[in-house]
Amino acid sequence: MIEIQYSLIIEATEEPDYFGFYSPDLEGFTGIGHSIEDCLYQAKWGMIEYINLLKAQSLPIPPVNKNPKIIIQNEQPPKTALSDFPKVNTSMASG
């Protein structure tokens, strides 16, 4: 059993030995690893340290996820503010 208290998303990049990870449950928590196993290790201990830092700074602690999930996926392109808008055809028909 993998013991983490928050969900984790690990993303494979184009580089075969470079993975990024973040937790959708912990805003601002991110990291990198050289393998999926490395990401799991880094995330497990990083989440503990992250929560300790939030406590030390008297910041709100997100509730523990009773059913945390680990998702491994390909890297998602960053979303921009304009990506939410429908594409508009700007070419003009000549008549």
N, CA, C and O of each residue as an XYZ file, in Angstrom:
380
protein
N       0.842     -1.184      0.000
C       0.000      0.000      0.000
C       0.884      1.242      0.000
O       1.876      1.310      0.725
N       0.518      2.209     -0.809
C       1.239      3.475     -0.866
C       0.565      4.424      0.109
O      -0.623      4.722     -0.023
N       1.312      4.891      1.072
C       0.750      5.711      2.140
C       0.935      7.199      1.850
O       1.960      7.791      2.189
N      -0.074      7.787      1.220
C      -0.119      9.236      1.049
C      -1.500      9.702      1.489
O      -2.467      8.942      1.447
N      -1.581     10.957      1.912
C      -2.847     11.472      2.424
C      -3.587     12.355      1.428
O      -4.702     12.802      1.694
N      -2.967     12.602      0.288
C      -3.564     13.467     -0.721
C      -3.349     12.833     -2.088
O      -2.382     12.098     -2.292
N      -4.250     13.117     -3.021
C      -4.119     12.580     -4.379
C      -2.862     13.123     -5.044
O      -2.361     14.191     -4.691
N      -2.368     12.367     -6.011
C      -1.131     12.713     -6.691
C      -1.279     12.436     -8.179
O      -1.802     11.396     -8.578
N      -0.817     13.370     -8.990
C      -0.775     13.178    -10.444
C       0.682     13.240    -10.871
O       1.383     14.217    -10.608
N       1.122     12.180    -11.532
C       2.488     12.105    -12.062
C       2.378     12.188    -13.570
O       1.590     11.471    -14.188
N       3.177     13.071    -14.161
C       3.129     13.258    -15.616
C       4.470     12.916    -16.256
O       5.519     13.431    -15.870
N       4.399     12.026    -17.250
C       5.575     11.687    -18.043
C       5.830     12.814    -19.042
O       4.889     13.360    -19.619
N       7.082     13.155    -19.244
C       7.448     14.190    -20.203
C       8.081     13.546    -21.431
O       8.197     12.323    -21.510
N       8.483     14.361    -22.369
C       9.162     13.832    -23.563
C      10.524     13.243    -23.207
O      11.039     12.387    -23.928
N      11.107     13.696    -22.103
C      12.388     13.159    -21.635
C      12.118     11.847    -20.898
O      11.289     11.831    -19.987
N      12.779     10.754    -21.251
C      12.460      9.461    -20.643
C      12.788      9.353    -19.154
O      12.244      8.486    -18.469
N      13.663     10.213    -18.644
C      14.029     10.136    -17.226
C      13.647     11.409    -16.460
O      14.351     11.829    -15.541
N      12.524     12.010    -16.852
C      12.066     13.236    -16.200
C      10.551     13.197    -16.075
O       9.840     13.119    -17.077
N      10.067     13.250    -14.860
C       8.638     13.236    -14.573
C       8.310     14.412    -13.664
O       9.106     14.782    -12.802
N       7.154     14.984    -13.859
C       6.673     16.020    -12.959
C       5.508     15.474    -12.160
O       4.828     14.545    -12.594
N       5.278     16.063    -10.974
C       4.115     15.635    -10.199
C       3.522     16.814     -9.448
O       4.191     17.814     -9.186
N       2.234     16.667     -9.106
C       1.549     17.668     -8.297
C       0.353     17.004     -7.631
O      -0.063     15.907     -8.004
N      -0.188     17.697     -6.636
C      -1.375     17.195     -5.964
C      -2.520     18.168     -6.184
O      -2.403     19.343     -5.837
N      -3.635     17.699     -6.759
C      -4.793     18.583     -6.919
C      -5.415     18.946     -5.566
O      -6.212     19.880     -5.483
N      -5.055     18.216     -4.511
C      -5.576     18.490     -3.170
C      -4.762     19.541     -2.422
O      -5.253     20.141     -1.465
N      -3.509     19.771     -2.855
C      -2.608     20.700     -2.172
C      -2.167     21.788     -3.140
O      -1.212     21.604     -3.894
N      -2.844     22.895     -3.119
C      -2.530     23.985     -4.040
C      -1.064     24.413     -3.878
O      -0.604     24.703     -2.774
N      -0.353     24.444     -4.995
C       1.039     24.875     -4.994
C       2.052     23.770     -4.764
O       3.253     24.028     -4.841
N       1.614     22.546     -4.483
C       2.538     21.441     -4.246
C       2.912     20.793     -5.570
O       2.060     20.225     -6.252
N       4.181     20.879     -5.930
C       4.688     20.275     -7.164
C       6.076     19.716     -6.923
O       6.711     20.023     -5.914
N       6.542     18.905     -7.837
C       7.895     18.391     -7.740
C       8.284     17.663     -9.012
O       7.496     17.545     -9.950
N       9.514     17.178     -9.024
C      10.029     16.425    -10.164
C      10.717     15.167     -9.658
O      11.147     15.098     -8.506
N      10.815     14.178    -10.529
C      11.526     12.951    -10.227
C      12.089     12.356    -11.494
O      11.753     12.774    -12.602
N      12.959     11.364    -11.314
C      13.604     10.732    -12.468
C      12.942      9.411    -12.858
O      13.334      8.771    -13.834
N      11.928      9.013    -12.077
C      11.157      7.809    -12.383
C       9.827      7.929    -11.643
O       9.653      8.815    -10.805
N       8.906      7.048    -11.951
C       7.632      7.044    -11.234
C       7.874      6.746     -9.756
O       7.280      7.381     -8.885
N       8.747      5.779     -9.478
C       9.054      5.435     -8.090
C       9.679      6.611     -7.356
O       9.359      6.860     -6.194
N      10.567      7.335     -8.025
C      11.193      8.510     -7.418
C      10.138      9.572     -7.109
O      10.187     10.206     -6.055
N       9.191      9.769     -8.019
C       8.109     10.737     -7.785
C       7.277     10.333     -6.575
O       6.931     11.182     -5.753
N       6.953      9.054     -6.457
C       6.176      8.584     -5.308
C       6.919      8.845     -4.002
O       6.329      9.306     -3.025
N       8.208      8.549     -3.991
C       9.027      8.781     -2.800
C       9.100     10.275     -2.474
O       8.864     10.683     -1.337
N       9.431     11.089     -3.492
C       9.548     12.536     -3.293
C       8.219     13.135     -2.835
O       8.194     13.997     -1.957
N       7.120     12.679     -3.428
C       5.803     13.220     -3.091
C       5.398     12.836     -1.673
O       4.887     13.672     -0.928
N       5.620     11.592     -1.296
C       5.232     11.140      0.046
C       5.882     12.015      1.111
O       5.197     12.535      1.992
N       7.187     12.176      1.035
C       7.891     12.963      2.049
C       7.688     14.459      1.827
O       7.667     15.233      2.785
N       7.538     14.866      0.573
C       7.292     16.277      0.278
C       5.954     16.752      0.815
O       5.845     17.880      1.296
N       4.930     15.905      0.740
C       3.613     16.275      1.271
C       3.674     16.486      2.781
O       3.064     17.416      3.307
N       4.408     15.626      3.473
C       4.562     15.775      4.928
C       5.246     17.100      5.241
O       4.801     17.842      6.116
N       6.317     17.391      4.532
C       7.045     18.648      4.743
C       6.182     19.860      4.390
O       6.212     20.877      5.083
N       5.427     19.744      3.321
C       4.553     20.832      2.872
C       3.507     21.160      3.943
O       3.276     22.328      4.254
N       2.877     20.122      4.503
C       1.883     20.322      5.563
C       2.548     20.939      6.796
O       1.975     21.824      7.432
N       3.749     20.477      7.134
C       4.468     21.060      8.273
C       4.765     22.537      8.056
O       4.693     23.326      8.997
N       5.098     22.922      6.819
C       5.342     24.340      6.517
C       4.057     25.153      6.637
O       4.074     26.268      7.160
N       2.943     24.600      6.156
C       1.666     25.304      6.291
C       1.336     25.523      7.764
O       0.904     26.606      8.158
N       1.543     24.478      8.579
C       1.289     24.593     10.021
C       2.188     25.653     10.646
O       1.725     26.473     11.439
N       3.471     25.639     10.293
C       4.433     26.584     10.870
C       4.086     28.025     10.538
O       4.377     28.936     11.313
N       3.460     28.230      9.375
C       3.091     29.575      8.955
C       1.637     29.907      9.297
O       1.104     30.924      8.852
N       1.007     29.046     10.086
C      -0.393     29.221     10.504
C      -1.339     29.391      9.310
O      -2.292     30.169      9.366
N      -1.063     28.659      8.244
C      -1.920     28.675      7.060
C      -2.896     27.509      7.131
O      -2.623     26.521      7.812
N      -4.026     27.605      6.441
C      -5.004     26.512      6.497
C      -4.443     25.211      5.916
O      -3.730     25.212      4.913
N      -4.783     24.122      6.567
C      -4.364     22.787      6.124
C      -5.535     22.144      5.382
O      -6.616     22.002      5.955
N      -5.345     21.753      4.123
C      -6.426     21.080      3.398
C      -6.812     19.774      4.103
O      -5.951     19.095      4.661
N      -8.092     19.424      4.078
C      -8.496     18.168      4.720
C      -7.855     16.968      4.026
O      -7.662     16.966      2.811
N      -7.534     15.963      4.813
C      -6.958     14.731      4.277
C      -7.976     14.080      3.350
O      -9.168     14.032      3.654
N      -7.498     13.585      2.224
C      -8.341     12.879      1.258
C      -8.502     11.443      1.754
O      -7.520     10.705      1.840
N      -9.727     11.044      2.081
C      -9.970      9.703      2.617
C      -9.734      8.603      1.583
O      -9.551      7.439      1.940
N      -9.738      8.973      0.308
C      -9.508      8.002     -0.759
C      -8.582      8.619     -1.807
O      -9.006      8.874     -2.935
N      -7.306      8.861     -1.437
C      -6.409      9.508     -2.399
C      -6.132      8.612     -3.597
O      -6.044      7.390     -3.478
N      -5.998      9.241     -4.739
C      -5.737      8.519     -5.982
C      -4.358      8.930     -6.509
O      -3.905     10.056     -6.304
N      -3.721      8.005     -7.176
C      -2.473      8.283     -7.873
C      -2.750      8.056     -9.351
O      -3.142      6.965     -9.764
N      -2.543      9.096    -10.133
C      -2.788      9.029    -11.570
C      -1.463      9.251    -12.279
O      -0.731     10.191    -11.969
N      -1.161      8.383    -13.230
C       0.042      8.528    -14.046
C      -0.432      8.771    -15.468
O      -1.169      7.967    -16.039
N      -0.001      9.889    -16.030
C      -0.472     10.268    -17.371
C       0.638     10.986    -18.113
O       1.659     11.351    -17.530
N       0.426     11.185    -19.401
C       1.345     12.000    -20.181
C       1.163     13.456    -19.789
O       0.083     13.868    -19.365
N       2.214     14.217    -19.932
C       2.187     15.637    -19.590
C       1.084     16.351    -20.366
O       0.944     16.164    -21.574
N       0.315     17.158    -19.673
C      -0.753     17.934    -20.284
C      -0.224     19.317    -20.636
O       0.471     19.931    -19.827
N      -0.540     19.818    -21.826
C      -0.074     21.172    -22.169
C      -0.713     22.187    -21.225
O      -1.865     22.027    -20.820
N       0.035     23.228    -20.876
C      -0.539     24.234    -19.974
C      -1.747     24.903    -20.599
O      -1.784     25.143    -21.805
N      -2.714     25.196    -19.786
C      -3.933     25.850    -20.242
C      -3.728     27.355    -20.157
O      -3.239     27.871    -19.152
N      -4.103     28.043    -21.206
C      -4.009     29.500    -21.193
C      -5.393     30.089    -21.038
O      -6.393     29.398    -21.232
N      -5.456     31.347    -20.694
C      -6.747     32.012    -20.522
C      -7.549     31.977    -21.818
O      -8.776     31.875    -21.787
N      -6.877     32.059    -22.938
C      -7.573     32.086    -24.221
C      -8.027     30.705    -24.680
O      -8.870     30.601    -25.570
N      -7.486     29.651    -24.089
C      -7.862     28.307    -24.544
C      -9.300     27.952    -24.177
O      -9.844     26.983    -24.706
N      -9.924     28.715    -23.284
C     -11.314     28.458    -22.910
C     -12.309     29.043    -23.908
O     -13.491     28.701    -23.880
N     -11.842     29.913    -24.779
C     -12.736     30.562    -25.735
C     -12.790     29.760    -27.026
O     -11.799     29.145    -27.417
N     -13.950     29.763    -27.695
C     -14.031     29.045    -28.973
C     -13.183     29.720    -30.033
O     -12.997     30.937    -30.021
N     -12.672     28.915    -30.949
C     -11.876     29.485    -32.047
C     -12.795     30.202    -33.018
O     -13.897     29.743    -33.319
N     -12.319     31.324    -33.493
C     -13.086     32.141    -34.426
C     -12.365     32.134    -35.767
O     -11.149     32.313    -35.831
N     -13.119     31.926    -36.828
C     -12.537     31.942    -38.161
C     -12.355     33.410    -38.557
O     -13.329     34.138    -38.747
N     -11.100     33.828    -38.676
C     -10.805     35.229    -38.997
C     -10.544     35.448    -40.490
O     -10.328     36.579    -40.927
N     -10.567     34.364    -41.268
C     -10.358     34.560    -42.707
C     -11.628     35.106    -43.334
O     -12.734     34.692    -42.985
N     -11.465     36.023    -44.246
C     -12.629     36.646    -44.885
C     -12.824     36.027    -46.253
O     -11.866     35.841    -47.003
N     -14.030     35.717    -46.566
C     -14.330     35.160    -47.877
C     -14.295     36.277    -48.919
O     -14.894     37.337    -48.738
N     -13.593     36.018    -49.990
C     -13.539     37.047    -51.050
C     -14.705     36.841    -52.003
O     -15.097     35.716    -52.314
N     -15.229     37.936    -52.443
C     -16.441     37.771    -53.187
C     -16.430     38.377    -54.487
O     -17.420     38.298    -55.214
